[in-house]
């Protein structure tokens, strides 16, 4: 998924019963937008051992969520996760 985003860029991704569309990939962070109105979005961060999934509602600023997820992901990578 993280090496070849083509598999879900056209079809999207289902998380917790909500369909998300691909927005952007930056390094190990993938950003997604909920297809349903006012549902917010999601972001995925790949570490060595895990994929951290963050889901947020429309009241949150996506840029702040992405920044927080990136910091968390980098922290986990630095601590061998």
N, C-alpha and C positions, 0 to 999 in steps of 0.2 A: 504494500500500500504506500509506504513512504518512498520507495525507490521508483515506483511506477504509478503515478496518480491517475493515469489515463483510465484505469479500471473503474474509478468512481467519479471522475470529473463529468461524465455525461449522464450517469445514472443517479448520482448522489449516494447518500449513506443514511441508513436508518439507525437511530439511537433512541432507545427508550420509547419506541412507538411513534417517534416524530421523524419525518423525512427532512434531511438537510442537503443543501446544494453546496458544491465546492465553490470556494471563493478564491483562495490563494494558498500557496505553500511557500514558506520562508524557512530554509534550513530544515530543522526537525519539527517545525510547527505547521500544522494544517488548519486553516480557518474555514469554517462552514457557516451557512446561513439557513435558518429554519424556513421551510417553504410556507408554513402556515403564518398568517399575519399575527403580529404581536407576540411571537414565540421566541424572539431573540436569535441565538445561534449556539455554536459549539466550536471548540477547538481541541485538537489532539496534539500531544507532544510525545515523541518517541525517545525513550531513553534506552540504555543498553538492555535492560531486562523488562521494561514496562512500556505501556502506552497510557499516558495520563489523559483522561477525558474530562474536559470542563464544559459544562452546559450553563448557559445564562439566559435570563429573560430579557424582554425588550426594555426594561427599566435601567439596564446596565449599559455602560459605554463600551462597545466592542474593543476599542483600542486599549482601554485599561485592562479588560479581561485578557487580551492577547499578551500584553506586557507582563501581567501577573503569571500567566501560564508559562511564558518563556522563562521568567525568573525561577519559577518552581522547577521547571524541566532542567534548567542548567544546574540548579542546586543538586538535584537528584543525580545528574550525570557526574558532577564533581565529587559526589559521595558514593560513586561506584554502583549506582542503581540502573 
